[in-house]
Amino acid sequence: MQIGTNTVFGGFAILLLVGCAGEPFWQGDAAGPVAAPRQATRPVARRDAAPPPPAGAETAEQFDTTSVAERQTAARNTSGAWRALGRTVATLGDPADPGFWAKTPLVDQVQAGRLVDPATGATVKVQLRPLLAERGAGTQVSLAALRLLGVPLTALTELRVEVRPS
């Protein structure tokens, strides 16, 4: 049996869309109801946050409104101990949401953290935001953070999510 290219790409597109939705596509089964989702806190706006992209933005450069100083700070490799929360498959989040952030089911509250690309060792400091989804559902990452990591914006990339030990 031979599978056509359109079938493969169509299936991949469906999986990508489901993964980007941030919500499970299933609603439980006959065995019982789905567990209630965790409560999420809303991100707190930062005074130093990058401005939103201009109306009509079309390119990654136009959507990424972070300053050179913000990029340098986010990319600065901080020494010291970090605690891994887990590995996750990362996808591009809302490109119109500026700054360095990751929405992940690996955290229950907004907190500082970093993402590490295990393939290259590249790191970026981000604001970790809760994502109401199952732990293995994946993580949505800001355009600015993905660009600093140097990963393709349309790829599904495995990243390590880390926080400072308490």
Residue frames as a rotation matrix with the C-alpha (Angstrom) as fourth column:
MET 1
0.584 0.812 0.000 0.00
0.812 -0.584 0.000 0.00
0.000 0.000 -1.000 0.00
GLN 2
-0.549 -0.763 0.342 1.36
0.771 -0.620 -0.147 3.39
0.324 0.183 0.928 -0.92
ILE 3
0.316 0.597 -0.738 0.44
0.799 -0.587 -0.133 6.56
-0.512 -0.547 -0.662 0.95
GLY 4
0.358 -0.113 0.927 0.34
0.741 -0.569 -0.356 9.77
0.568 0.815 -0.120 -1.08
THR 5
-0.713 -0.700 0.036 2.22
0.581 -0.619 -0.529 12.92
0.392 -0.356 0.848 -0.14
ASN 6
-0.394 0.637 0.662 -1.04
-0.383 -0.769 0.512 14.86
0.835 -0.052 0.547 0.24
THR 7
0.594 0.623 -0.508 -2.29
0.154 0.532 0.833 12.30
0.790 -0.573 0.220 2.77
VAL 8
-0.018 -0.703 -0.711 0.87
0.949 0.212 -0.233 12.59
0.314 -0.679 0.664 4.85
PHE 9
-0.877 -0.346 0.334 0.90
0.271 -0.929 -0.251 16.39
0.397 -0.130 0.909 4.78
GLY 10
-0.069 0.937 0.343 -2.84
-0.327 -0.346 0.879 16.56
0.943 -0.052 0.330 5.44
GLY 11
0.575 0.244 -0.781 -2.46
0.535 0.610 0.584 14.32
0.619 -0.754 0.220 8.48
PHE 12
-0.431 -0.813 -0.391 0.47
0.877 -0.274 -0.396 16.37
0.214 -0.514 0.831 9.74
ALA 13
-0.706 0.220 0.673 -1.53
-0.083 -0.970 0.229 19.59
0.703 0.105 0.703 9.31
ILE 14
0.410 0.909 -0.068 -4.39
-0.094 0.117 0.989 18.17
0.907 -0.399 0.134 11.37
LEU 15
0.365 -0.351 -0.863 -2.03
0.871 0.457 0.183 17.07
0.330 -0.817 0.472 14.14
LEU 16
-0.724 -0.673 0.151 -0.37
0.602 -0.723 -0.338 20.50
0.336 -0.154 0.929 14.14
LEU 17
-0.363 0.671 0.646 -3.70
-0.292 -0.741 0.605 22.29
0.885 0.031 0.465 14.39
VAL 18
0.641 0.592 -0.488 -4.89
0.230 0.459 0.858 20.05
0.732 -0.662 0.159 17.21
GLY 19
0.036 -0.736 -0.676 -1.61
0.975 0.175 -0.139 20.56
0.220 -0.654 0.724 19.07
CYS 20
-0.826 -0.368 0.428 -1.81
0.332 -0.930 -0.158 24.34
0.456 0.011 0.890 18.68
ALA 21
0.073 0.961 0.266 -5.36
0.155 -0.274 0.949 24.51
0.985 -0.028 -0.169 19.99
GLY 22
-0.679 -0.422 0.601 -4.16
-0.484 -0.358 -0.798 24.27
0.552 -0.833 0.038 23.58
GLU 23
-0.024 0.734 0.679 -7.09
-0.935 0.224 -0.276 22.07
-0.355 -0.641 0.680 24.51
PRO 24
-0.751 -0.198 0.630 -7.56
-0.064 0.971 0.229 18.34
-0.657 0.131 -0.742 24.31
PHE 25
-0.643 0.527 -0.556 -9.59
-0.725 -0.182 0.665 17.26
0.249 0.830 0.499 21.29
TRP 26
-0.497 0.498 -0.711 -11.23
0.345 0.865 0.365 14.48
0.796 -0.063 -0.602 23.23
GLN 27
-0.171 0.537 0.826 -13.94
-0.749 -0.616 0.245 14.89
0.640 -0.577 0.507 25.84
GLY 28
-0.337 0.013 0.941 -13.54
-0.799 0.524 -0.294 11.66
-0.497 -0.852 -0.166 27.76
ASP 29
-0.677 0.144 -0.722 -14.84
-0.421 0.730 0.539 8.20
0.604 0.668 -0.433 27.11
ALA 30
0.317 0.893 -0.320 -17.35
-0.241 0.402 0.883 5.72
0.917 -0.203 0.342 28.43
ALA 31
-0.175 -0.455 -0.873 -15.03
0.697 0.569 -0.436 4.95
0.695 -0.685 0.218 31.36
GLY 32
0.194 0.287 -0.938 -15.83
0.915 -0.397 0.068 8.27
-0.353 -0.872 -0.340 33.00
PRO 33
0.964 0.246 0.096 -15.67
0.264 -0.910 -0.319 12.04
0.009 0.333 -0.943 32.82
VAL 34
0.142 -0.920 0.366 -12.58
0.509 -0.249 -0.824 14.07
0.849 0.304 0.433 32.07
ALA 35
-0.083 -0.246 -0.966 -10.86
0.984 -0.173 -0.041 15.48
-0.157 -0.954 0.256 35.15
ALA 36
0.893 0.423 -0.154 -11.55
0.415 -0.906 -0.081 19.14
-0.174 0.009 -0.985 35.83
PRO 37
0.337 -0.813 0.475 -8.85
0.515 -0.263 -0.816 21.38
0.788 0.520 0.330 34.38
ARG 38
-0.230 -0.522 -0.822 -6.39
0.964 -0.236 -0.120 23.10
-0.131 -0.820 0.557 36.69
GLN 39
0.828 0.465 -0.313 -6.99
0.458 -0.883 -0.103 26.73
-0.325 -0.058 -0.944 37.50
ALA 40
-0.059 -0.847 0.528 -4.75
0.939 -0.227 -0.258 29.11
0.338 0.481 0.809 35.60
THR 41
0.207 0.041 -0.977 -3.66
0.518 -0.852 0.074 32.52
-0.830 -0.522 -0.198 36.70
ARG 42
0.917 0.121 0.379 -3.61
0.389 -0.477 -0.788 35.33
0.086 0.871 -0.484 34.21
PRO 43
-0.057 -0.994 0.096 -0.17
0.954 -0.082 -0.289 36.61
0.295 0.075 0.953 33.27
VAL 44
0.505 0.121 -0.855 0.76
0.529 -0.826 0.195 39.86
-0.683 -0.550 -0.481 34.95
ALA 45
0.819 -0.198 0.538 1.61
0.408 -0.456 -0.790 42.60
0.402 0.867 -0.293 32.48
ARG 46
0.082 -0.880 -0.469 5.19
0.918 -0.116 0.379 43.77
-0.387 -0.462 0.798 32.78
ARG 47
0.661 0.100 -0.744 6.14
0.003 -0.991 -0.131 47.41
-0.750 0.084 -0.656 32.45
ASP 48
-0.214 -0.869 -0.447 9.12
-0.605 -0.241 0.759 46.45
-0.767 0.433 -0.474 30.31
ALA 49
0.049 0.297 0.953 7.16
0.450 0.846 -0.287 44.17
-0.892 0.443 -0.092 27.98
ALA 50
-0.911 -0.371 0.183 7.62
0.293 -0.268 0.918 44.59
-0.291 0.889 0.353 24.26
PRO 51
-0.388 0.806 -0.447 4.86
-0.668 -0.580 -0.466 46.50
-0.635 0.118 0.763 22.46
PRO 52
0.324 0.562 0.761 2.35
0.209 0.742 -0.637 44.63
-0.923 0.366 0.123 20.32
PRO 53
-0.601 -0.550 0.580 3.20
0.663 0.063 0.746 44.24
-0.447 0.833 0.327 16.64
PRO 54
-0.731 0.325 -0.599 1.96
-0.452 -0.889 0.070 46.89
-0.510 0.322 0.797 14.24
ALA 55
0.368 0.903 0.223 -1.31
-0.207 0.313 -0.927 46.41
-0.907 0.295 0.302 12.40
GLY 56
0.887 0.052 -0.459 -0.69
-0.462 0.086 -0.883 44.59
-0.006 0.995 0.100 9.15
ALA 57
-0.091 -0.953 0.288 2.46
-0.866 0.219 0.450 42.82
-0.492 -0.209 -0.845 10.38
GLU 58
0.810 0.382 -0.446 3.32
-0.576 0.664 -0.477 39.95
0.114 0.643 0.757 8.05
THR 59
0.242 -0.811 -0.533 6.91
-0.154 0.511 -0.846 38.87
0.958 0.286 -0.001 8.66
ALA 60
0.437 -0.175 -0.882 8.63
0.811 0.501 0.303 37.40
0.389 -0.848 0.361 11.71
GLU 61
-0.663 -0.748 0.000 10.71
0.693 -0.615 -0.377 40.57
0.282 -0.250 0.926 12.00
GLN 62
-0.496 0.560 0.664 7.57
-0.274 -0.826 0.492 42.74
0.824 0.061 0.563 12.06
PHE 63
0.578 0.759 -0.298 5.88
0.013 0.357 0.934 40.54
0.816 -0.544 0.197 14.67
ASP 64
0.250 -0.575 -0.779 8.98
0.943 0.329 0.060 40.36
0.221 -0.749 0.624 16.90
THR 65
0.608 0.087 0.789 8.91
0.091 -0.995 0.039 43.77
0.789 0.048 -0.613 18.60
THR 66
0.795 -0.395 -0.461 11.44
0.546 0.132 0.827 42.92
-0.266 -0.909 0.321 21.32
SER 67
0.835 -0.543 -0.087 14.38
-0.549 -0.818 -0.171 45.30
0.022 0.190 -0.981 21.64
VAL 68
0.240 -0.860 -0.451 18.03
-0.198 0.411 -0.890 44.38
0.950 0.302 -0.071 21.22
ALA 69
-0.537 -0.444 0.717 18.48
-0.748 -0.142 -0.648 44.81
0.389 -0.885 -0.257 24.99
GLU 70
0.328 0.735 0.593 15.54
-0.880 0.466 -0.091 42.49
-0.343 -0.492 0.800 25.73
ARG 71
0.853 -0.055 -0.519 16.97
-0.269 0.806 -0.528 39.86
0.448 0.590 0.672 23.37
GLN 72
-0.160 -0.986 -0.034 20.40
-0.353 0.089 -0.931 40.10
0.922 -0.137 -0.363 24.99
THR 73
-0.390 0.087 0.916 18.90
-0.920 -0.017 -0.390 39.72
-0.018 -0.996 0.087 28.47
ALA 74
0.643 0.732 0.226 16.74
-0.714 0.679 -0.171 36.75
-0.278 -0.051 0.959 27.43
ALA 75
0.784 -0.377 -0.494 19.65
-0.126 0.682 -0.720 35.03
0.608 0.627 0.487 25.70
ARG 76
-0.040 -0.850 0.525 22.18
-0.868 -0.231 -0.439 35.65
0.494 -0.474 -0.729 28.46
ASN 77
0.207 0.024 -0.978 23.23
0.154 0.986 0.056 32.26
0.966 -0.162 0.201 29.76
THR 78
0.363 -0.013 0.932 22.78
-0.840 -0.437 0.321 32.41
0.403 -0.899 -0.170 33.49
SER 79
-0.521 -0.606 -0.601 24.97
-0.213 0.774 -0.596 30.14
0.826 -0.182 -0.533 35.52
GLY 80
-0.593 0.285 0.753 23.82
-0.786 0.000 -0.618 28.33
-0.176 -0.959 0.224 38.59
ALA 81
-0.893 0.263 0.365 21.41
0.200 0.959 -0.201 25.57
-0.403 -0.107 -0.909 39.30
TRP 82
-0.397 0.843 -0.363 18.27
-0.907 -0.299 0.297 24.99
0.142 0.447 0.883 37.27
ARG 83
-0.582 0.319 0.748 15.65
-0.163 0.855 -0.492 22.32
-0.797 -0.408 -0.445 37.92
ALA 84
-0.926 0.245 -0.287 14.14
-0.253 0.161 0.954 20.57
0.280 0.956 -0.087 34.91
LEU 85
-0.273 0.918 0.288 10.34
-0.739 -0.009 -0.673 20.42
-0.615 -0.397 0.681 34.91
GLY 86
0.214 0.308 0.927 10.29
0.288 0.887 -0.362 18.15
-0.933 0.345 0.101 31.89
ARG 87
-0.908 -0.417 0.040 10.61
0.117 -0.163 0.980 17.92
-0.402 0.894 0.197 28.15
THR 88
0.139 0.979 -0.152 7.91
0.147 -0.172 -0.974 19.21
-0.979 0.113 -0.167 25.87
VAL 89
-0.358 -0.134 0.924 7.13
0.929 0.045 0.367 19.50
-0.091 0.990 0.109 22.19
ALA 90
-0.312 0.131 -0.941 7.08
0.234 -0.949 -0.210 23.20
-0.921 -0.286 0.265 21.41
THR 91
-0.050 0.348 0.936 5.10
0.993 -0.083 0.084 24.99
0.107 0.934 -0.341 18.73
LEU 92
-0.879 -0.201 0.432 4.77
0.238 -0.971 0.034 28.64
0.412 0.133 0.901 17.81
GLY 93
-0.344 0.763 -0.547 2.25
0.775 -0.098 -0.624 30.39
-0.530 -0.639 -0.557 20.05
ASP 94
0.718 0.688 0.107 0.33
0.653 -0.612 -0.446 33.57
-0.241 0.390 -0.889 19.20
PRO 95
-0.195 -0.887 0.419 2.79
0.955 -0.270 -0.127 35.69
0.225 0.375 0.899 17.18
ALA 96
0.118 0.309 0.944 0.88
0.172 -0.942 0.288 38.84
0.978 0.128 -0.164 18.13
ASP 97
0.984 0.122 -0.127 1.62
0.136 -0.065 0.989 38.23
0.112 -0.990 -0.081 21.85
PRO 98
0.481 -0.859 0.178 5.01
-0.334 -0.367 -0.868 39.97
0.811 0.358 -0.464 22.25
GLY 99
0.332 -0.484 0.810 7.89
-0.943 -0.156 0.294 39.14
-0.016 -0.861 -0.508 24.54
PHE 100
-0.549 -0.618 -0.562 9.56
-0.518 0.780 -0.351 36.00
0.655 0.098 -0.749 25.82
TRP 101
-0.127 0.617 0.777 7.05
-0.916 0.227 -0.330 33.48
-0.380 -0.754 0.536 27.18
ALA 102
-0.809 0.026 -0.588 5.95
-0.256 0.884 0.392 29.86
0.530 0.467 -0.708 27.01
LYS 103
0.094 0.886 0.454 2.46
-0.995 0.073 0.064 28.54
0.023 -0.458 0.889 27.78
THR 104
-0.548 -0.431 -0.717 2.95
-0.409 0.886 -0.219 25.07
0.730 0.174 -0.661 29.18
PRO 105
0.623 0.772 -0.128 1.01
-0.302 0.388 0.871 22.50
0.722 -0.504 0.475 31.20
LEU 106
0.016 -0.720 -0.693 4.23
0.607 0.558 -0.566 21.93
0.795 -0.412 0.446 33.19
VAL 107
-0.953 -0.301 -0.012 3.47
0.197 -0.592 -0.782 24.91
0.228 -0.748 0.623 35.49
ASP 108
-0.116 0.943 -0.312 0.45
0.982 0.155 0.104 25.86
0.146 -0.294 -0.944 37.59
GLN 109
0.705 0.303 -0.641 1.29
0.452 -0.889 0.076 29.55
-0.546 -0.343 -0.764 37.99
VAL 110
0.846 -0.425 0.322 3.15
0.042 -0.549 -0.835 32.30
0.532 0.720 -0.446 36.17
GLN 111
0.734 -0.675 -0.071 6.85
0.095 -0.002 0.995 32.13
-0.672 -0.737 0.063 36.98
ALA 112
0.383 -0.716 -0.584 10.28
-0.909 -0.405 -0.099 32.83
-0.166 0.569 -0.805 35.56
GLY 113
0.571 -0.248 0.782 12.02
0.109 0.968 0.227 29.98
-0.813 -0.045 0.580 33.78
ARG 114
-0.211 -0.619 -0.756 14.02
-0.814 -0.317 0.486 29.06
-0.541 0.718 -0.438 30.75
LEU 115
0.913 0.393 0.110 13.80
-0.231 0.719 -0.655 26.86
-0.337 0.573 0.747 27.70
VAL 116
-0.167 -0.984 0.057 16.71
-0.602 0.148 0.785 24.74
-0.781 0.097 -0.617 26.53
ASP 117
0.698 0.239 -0.676 17.14
-0.699 0.432 -0.569 23.19
0.156 0.870 0.469 23.11
PRO 118
0.594 -0.485 0.642 18.81
-0.215 0.673 0.707 19.85
-0.775 -0.558 0.295 23.99
ALA 119
0.778 -0.275 0.565 20.05
0.619 0.486 -0.617 19.47
-0.105 0.830 0.548 20.42
THR 120
0.364 -0.628 0.688 22.12
0.385 -0.571 -0.725 22.68
0.848 0.529 0.035 20.46
GLY 121
-0.286 -0.416 -0.863 22.31
0.955 -0.054 -0.291 23.75
0.074 -0.908 0.412 24.11
ALA 122
-0.688 0.099 0.719 20.76
0.101 -0.968 0.230 27.13
0.719 0.231 0.656 23.23
THR 123
-0.411 0.552 -0.725 18.78
0.902 0.132 -0.411 28.70
-0.131 -0.823 -0.552 26.09
VAL 124
-0.534 0.308 0.787 16.31
0.057 -0.916 0.397 31.54
0.843 0.257 0.472 26.46
LYS 125
-0.906 0.278 -0.321 14.81
0.317 -0.060 -0.947 32.98
-0.282 -0.959 -0.034 29.63
VAL 126
-0.569 0.796 0.206 11.02
0.084 -0.193 0.978 33.20
0.818 0.574 0.043 29.46
GLN 127
-0.527 0.596 0.606 7.94
-0.829 -0.202 -0.522 33.85
-0.189 -0.777 0.600 31.52
LEU 128
-0.940 0.256 -0.226 6.33
0.194 0.945 0.264 30.44
0.281 0.204 -0.938 32.02
ARG 129
-0.472 0.866 0.165 2.53
-0.881 -0.460 -0.108 30.65
-0.017 -0.196 0.980 31.85
PRO 130
-0.554 0.317 0.770 0.12
-0.105 0.891 -0.442 27.85
-0.826 -0.325 -0.460 32.71
LEU 131
-0.618 0.433 -0.656 -1.65
-0.710 0.051 0.702 26.11
0.338 0.900 0.276 29.84
LEU 132
-0.069 0.689 0.721 -4.86
-0.760 0.432 -0.486 24.32
-0.647 -0.581 0.494 30.75
ALA 133
0.454 0.120 -0.883 -4.09
-0.733 0.614 -0.293 21.00
0.507 0.781 0.366 29.11
GLU 134
0.986 -0.162 -0.025 -2.80
0.155 0.877 0.455 17.55
-0.052 -0.453 0.890 29.95
ARG 135
0.484 -0.866 -0.124 0.89
-0.177 -0.235 0.956 17.44
-0.857 -0.440 -0.267 30.89
GLY 136
-0.351 -0.679 0.645 1.93
0.477 0.464 0.747 15.88
-0.806 0.570 0.161 27.55
ALA 137
0.602 0.766 0.224 -0.09
0.588 -0.236 -0.774 18.30
-0.540 0.598 -0.592 25.41
GLY 138
-0.009 -0.660 0.752 2.89
0.927 -0.288 -0.242 20.38
0.376 0.694 0.614 24.32
THR 139
-0.025 -0.158 -0.987 3.93
0.653 -0.751 0.104 23.98
-0.757 -0.642 0.122 24.84
GLN 140
0.699 0.249 0.670 3.18
0.666 -0.568 -0.483 27.17
0.260 0.784 -0.563 22.95
VAL 141
-0.060 -0.850 -0.524 6.25
0.830 -0.335 0.447 29.41
-0.555 -0.408 0.725 22.70
SER 142
0.619 0.276 -0.736 6.53
0.001 -0.937 -0.351 33.07
-0.786 0.216 -0.580 21.73
LEU 143
0.926 -0.248 0.286 7.93
0.293 -0.010 -0.956 34.05
0.240 0.969 0.063 18.38
ALA 144
0.568 -0.741 0.358 10.78
-0.711 -0.661 -0.238 36.00
0.414 -0.120 -0.903 20.03
ALA 145
0.308 -0.444 0.842 11.83
-0.684 0.511 0.520 33.01
-0.661 -0.736 -0.146 22.17
LEU 146
0.725 -0.011 0.689 11.82
0.361 0.857 -0.367 30.57
-0.587 0.515 0.625 19.24
ARG 147
0.882 -0.424 0.206 13.88
0.001 -0.436 -0.900 33.00
0.472 0.794 -0.384 17.16
LEU 148
0.380 -0.779 0.499 16.49
-0.921 -0.367 0.128 33.31
0.084 -0.508 -0.857 19.92
LEU 149
0.353 -0.212 0.911 16.69
-0.304 0.895 0.326 29.53
-0.885 -0.392 0.251 20.22
GLY 150
-0.453 -0.565 -0.690 17.31
-0.798 -0.088 0.596 29.40
-0.397 0.821 -0.411 16.48
VAL 151
-0.639 0.305 0.706 14.68
0.320 0.940 -0.117 26.75
-0.699 0.151 -0.699 15.79
PRO 152
-0.891 0.367 0.266 12.42
0.194 -0.222 0.956 26.82
0.410 0.903 0.126 12.71
LEU 153
-0.755 0.622 0.209 9.17
-0.625 -0.584 -0.519 28.62
-0.200 -0.522 0.829 13.49
THR 154
0.171 0.872 -0.459 7.06
-0.940 0.284 0.189 25.95
0.295 0.399 0.868 11.77
ALA 155
-0.422 -0.433 -0.797 8.77
-0.235 0.901 -0.365 22.95
0.876 0.033 -0.482 13.36
LEU 156
0.878 0.475 0.057 7.71
-0.225 0.305 0.925 20.80
0.422 -0.825 0.375 16.27
THR 157
-0.059 -0.997 0.045 10.79
-0.305 -0.025 -0.952 21.09
0.951 -0.070 -0.302 18.49
GLU 158
0.592 0.176 -0.787 11.52
0.620 0.524 0.584 19.20
0.515 -0.833 0.201 21.68
LEU 159
-0.061 -0.558 0.828 12.63
-0.325 -0.773 -0.545 21.60
0.944 -0.302 -0.134 24.43
ARG 160
-0.296 -0.075 -0.952 13.48
0.842 0.450 -0.297 21.23
0.451 -0.890 -0.070 28.10
VAL 161
0.422 0.490 0.763 11.59
-0.050 -0.827 0.560 23.53
0.905 -0.274 -0.325 30.50
GLU 162
-0.256 -0.622 -0.740 13.54
0.803 0.289 -0.521 24.60
0.538 -0.728 0.426 33.60
VAL 163
0.753 0.396 0.526 13.07
-0.007 -0.794 0.608 26.79
0.658 -0.461 -0.595 36.68
ARG 164
-0.356 -0.817 0.455 15.34
-0.545 -0.214 -0.810 27.92
0.759 -0.536 -0.369 39.48
PRO 165
-0.333 0.222 -0.916 15.21
0.616 0.787 -0.033 25.57
0.714 -0.575 -0.399 42.47
SER 166
0.518 0.603 0.607 13.12
-0.102 -0.661 0.743 26.91
0.849 -0.447 -0.281 45.35
